[in-house]
Amino acid sequence: MPTRSPASVKPTAGRVAGAYVQPLLELAVERGVALPALALAAGLPETSLSPVPESLAAADYVRLLDAGAQLAQHPHFGLHVGERVKLGTYSVYGLILLSCRDLGQVFQQTLRYESLAHDLGRSALQVQGSIAEYQWHSHFPQASRHLAESVFAGVRVFGNWLAGSPLPPAAVSFTHSAPTDTSEYRRIFGTDVTFGASLNGARFNAALLALPVPNADVGLYPVLRQHAEQLLQAKLRLQDNASITTLVRASLSRHLAQDRANLASVAQDLNLTQRTLQRKLSATGTSFQQVRDQTRQELALSYLGQRDLSLTDIAFLLGYQDQSAFTHAFKEWTGGTPGGYRDKLGKP
C-alpha cells in the first residue's frame, strides 16, 4: 500500500492549539519554571502564556519546548511533555479518534485532522505486507530532539489509552543522534529504539490496525467528522488568505543580508507591482513593514541560538547597518537586549 499523506497544509502559516500547548506549560511549572520567565526565554511577551492562548504560532511552540528544557534543566523535557497528553490535548480531533471503530480508522483520521491540534509536522502511514510504518515529517527539521520526542511519546500514550491497554512495543526511529542517557526511551517505547535514522517513524505489526477501540461511540463519528471538516476547511481558507504573507517572508529572508529587503525587491520577486503587493498585504490585515519586522524578529531569535554567530554577524544577516541598530530593534520587540536573550538560553 502506498504512503498515505495528510491534507495539504502550509507549515509556514502554522499554529498550535492552546490545548496542545497546555502539557508543555504544566510540566514547566511543575519543574519550577515561572510562565513569565518561560515566555521571555522563548522571545514572547511576558504575559502571553497566562491565560493559555487560544493558539500559538508553531515556531513559538518550538522555541517554548527548548526554553522549557533549558530553564528546567531537563534532558527529557520533550518526552515528558508527550507523556502528559490527554483527550483534551487534541481538541475536536481527539474526540474523533475516540469515536473510531479501530486503530486503522484512528490513523486515517489522524492523517486528515492532525492540523486541528498543531502544524508542527505531518503524519503518514505506509503498510507493506504484515508491517505498518507510522512516519512523522517535521515542519521544523532544524528543531531540537524535544519536538519529535514529544510527538512520539504523545502518540504512544494516547495510543495505549485508545486501545484500553498497553500496545506492543514498536520499533521506533529518530533522526537525531542518541543522547547520553537512553533509559527513558526504553521505559516509554521499549528496547528497540534507533537514533540517527533517515526518518522519525515507528514500525509495528499491521494486524494492530484492526484492533478495536473499546467503548468507542461510533454513532458520534459522523457528527464529529462533519464538525472537524468544517473547522479544517475554515483553517485552510485562512491559510490561503495568508499565503501572500508567507511568500513575502520567504523573499525577505533571502534579501535581508544583501540589504535589499525593500518593497521594490520583494514585489519584483513575486512578479507584482508595489501597489498590488501592498493591497494584498492590507487585505490580510498587515503591511510590508510589519511583515519585515516579524521576519527579522523570528530570524533573530533563531540566530541567537547559534553560538558561532556574533551579535555583529546577526545584525548583518538581518540587514542592519550596525549592531546598535539591531539592539535597538530587539529592545522594541522583546523589551530586552540580544545579549540578555542569548544568556537566558544557557551557556553552550
N, C-alpha and C positions, 0 to 999 in steps of 0.2 A: 504494500500500500504506500503511495507517495506521501511525502510530508504534508500534513495539513497545517495551514497557516491561518493566522487571525485576520480580521478585517483590517484594511489599510488605515493606519493612523500616523499622523505627522509627529514624531517624537519631539521635535524642537519646540512644538507648541504644547508640550505635555504638562499634565497636572497630576497631583496625588491627592486623593480624597482625604479629608480630615480624619475620618475613621481609620484610615490606613496609617496615618501619622501617629495615632494615639499610642500603640505599643512602644514606639521609639521614645516618646516623651515619658511614659510610665517607667520604663527601665532607667532612663537618665535620672529621673527624680529619685528612684529607689537607690541609685548608686551615689546619691548626694550631689547631683548636678542641678543647680537652680535654672529654671527655664529662661530667665532673662540672660544669664551667662551663656547658656546654650545658644540662644538666638544670636547674640552678639558674635560668638565664636564662628557661627555659620554665615556671618555677614548680613543678618536680618535685623530689623528694628527690635529693640529690647522687649517690647510688649507684644510681639507678633505671635507668640505661642500660647498666650493665655488671655482669653479662652482659646481653645484649639480652633484654628481657622477652618472654614468650610472646605477649602482646598489650598494646596501649596504647589508652587512650581516644582516640577520634577527635579530640576537642577538644585533647588534649595533643599529638597529632601535628601539628596545625595550628600550635600555638604553637612546637613544635620547628622547623618549617620557617622561621618568622620569626626565631626566635632564632639558628638556624644562619646565615641570611643576614646578620643584623646582626653577629654575632660574627666571622664570616669576612670581613665587608665585601665580600660577593659579590653583585653585582646580578643575576646569572643563576643563583642558587643552585637555584631550583626546576627550571629547565631541565636543569641538570647532574645533579640528583638523578634525574630521569626517565631520563636517558641511561644511568644505571648499572643499570637494571633487568636482570634475567636470569631464566632459567626458574624458579629457586628463589624469586624475589621474590613470585610469585603462588601459591606452595604447590600444593595439590591442583588448584586452578582452572587453574594454568599447565600442569599435566600433561594436563588435559582438552583444553586448546587444542592441545597438541602431538599429540593423537590424532584431531583433527578432519580430515575429508576435504578441506575447502576453507575459504576465508575467510568464506563465508556462515555456515557452521556455527560458526566461531570467534566471530562476532558473536552468534549465537544463545546460545551457552554463556556468553559474557560477560554478557549481559543477565540470565541466570539465576544465575550463580555469582560474580559480581563481589564480593559481600559477604563471601565467604570470605577475600578478601585485605584488604578495607577497607570501611568505612562512611562514606567521605568524600563520596560522591556516587553518582549512579546514571547508567548509560548508557542511551541509547535509539537506535534506528536507524529512519530513515524512507527509503523508496525510492519515488521518483516518476519513472516512465519510466526514462530512462537515467541518472538522477542518484540517488546514495545520499548520505544525510547522517547522519553519526555525531554524536550530541549527548551532552554530559556535563553533568548537572544537579547542581551542588554542593549539599551539605547545609550548607555554611558560606558563604553568599553574601557575608558581610562579610569573608571571609578575604582576605589579600593575594594578588597575582597569582601568587606562588610555588606555590600549591596547584594551580590549573588548569594552569599551565605544566608542573609535574612530571608530572601525569597525561597530558597530551598528548605530551610528549616520551617518556614511557614507552610509550605506545601506538604511537608512530612507530617506536621502536627495536625493540620486541617484534614489531611487525607485519613489519618488514623481516626479522627473524630467522626468523619463521614462514614467510614467503614464500621464504626462501632467497636473496633478492637485494633490493636497494633498490626499494621500491614507488614508483610515480609520485607526484610531489608532489600534495598535496591542497590545496584552498582552505580554510585554517584561519582561524577567527574566535575572538577572545577578547572577553569583556565588559569587561575592564579597559582603561584608557587606554594608549596607546603609551608605552613607556619611551624615554629619550633615545637609547639605542643598540639598534638592532634587528638588528644583524649576526648575532647568534647565532640568532635566529628564522629568518633566511633560510638559514643553514647547516643547521639541523635540518629545517625544514619546507618550504623553498623560498621563492620570492618572493611568493607570493600569501597574505599574512598580513594580516588585518584586526583592528583594535582598536576598542573602544567599540561592539561588536556587541550584538545583543539576546540572544545565547546563545553558549556555548562549543561550537564544533562544527567539523566538517571535512566538506567536500563532495568527492565523488570519483565516478569512473565506476562505475556499478553493475555493470559487467561484471567488475570486480575481485573481486566476491563469489564468482564461480565459479572463481577462481584456486586450484589445488590446494595443499595443504600438503605440500611434498616430504618424503618419508621418514616420513610420519605413520603411526603404529602404530594403525590404525583398529580392530584386534582388541582393543586395550585399552580402547577408548572405553566400551563398556557397563559394564565393571567399574569404571572410574574415575568414570563418571557416577553409578553406584549409590552409590559411596562418598561422592561430593560431595553427593548428595541427602540422605544420612543426616546429614552434617555440617551442611548447610543447615537441615534440619528441627530438629535439636538446637539450633542457634543461634536459630531463630525461637521455639522454646519458651522458651528463656531470656529472650528479649526480651519475650515475652508476660508472663512472670512479673515482669519489671521494669517493666511499664507503669505500675503504681501509683506507682513512684518518679518516672517521667517526668512524670506528672500533678501530683505534689506539687511537683516542681521548677518547673513552669510556674506553678503557683499562687503559690509563694513569690516567684518573680521579679516577679510583679505586685504583691505586697503589701509587699515589703521597704521601699520608700521611704515607704510610708504607716504604717510601724511596726505593721503588722497581720500580720506573718509568724509567726503563732502557730497552734497545733494547732486551736483552735476555728475560726478563719477559714478555714483550708485545708480542714478537714472539711466546713464549710458549703459551700465552693466545689464540692467533689466529691460533695455530697449524701450524705455518710456520717456516722455517729456518730463521735465522737472515739475511742471504744474500737475500733470496726471499722477505722478508719484505722490505728490503732496495730497492730492484729493483722495487717493486710495488709502493713504495712511489715516487721513482725517476720518474716513468712513469707519475705520476700526477703532476710533477713539484715541488716537495717538498722533504724534508728529515725528518728523525726521530727527529733530534734536532729542526728543525723549528716547527714541529707539537707539540713537547713538550713545546716549548716556547709559542706558541699560546694558547695551552690549559691552561698553567699556567696563562697567562695574562687574559684570559676570566674568569677563576675561581677567580682570584684576584679581578677583578672588581666587580664580584658578591659578594664575601665575604666582601668586604669593605662596601657594603651597609647594612651588618648585624651588627648592633651596639653591639651586645652581644659578638662578636669576637674581641679580641685584635689583634694588629699587630703581636704579638708573636704567637698567635694562628694561624693566617692566614699563617705566614711563615712556621709553622709546617705542616699545611694542604697541602701546596704546595710543601713540600719535601725539604725545605731549612734547613740548619743546624742552622741558627740563623736569627734574624730579620735584621741584617745589610746586609746579603746576599740577602734577599728579597728586601730590599730598593734599593740596587744597581741594581738588575734586573729590578725593576719597573721604575727606572730612565731611563734605556736603552729603555724600551718600550714606555714610555709616556713623558719623559723629566721632570717629576715631582716626588714627593715623595708620598708614600701611604697615609701618614697623610694629605698631602695637598689635595689629591684627595677626601679623606673622608670629609674634611672640606667643599669642594665645593658642596658635596651632601646635605649640610644643617644640621642643628642641629636636633637631634631626638625630 
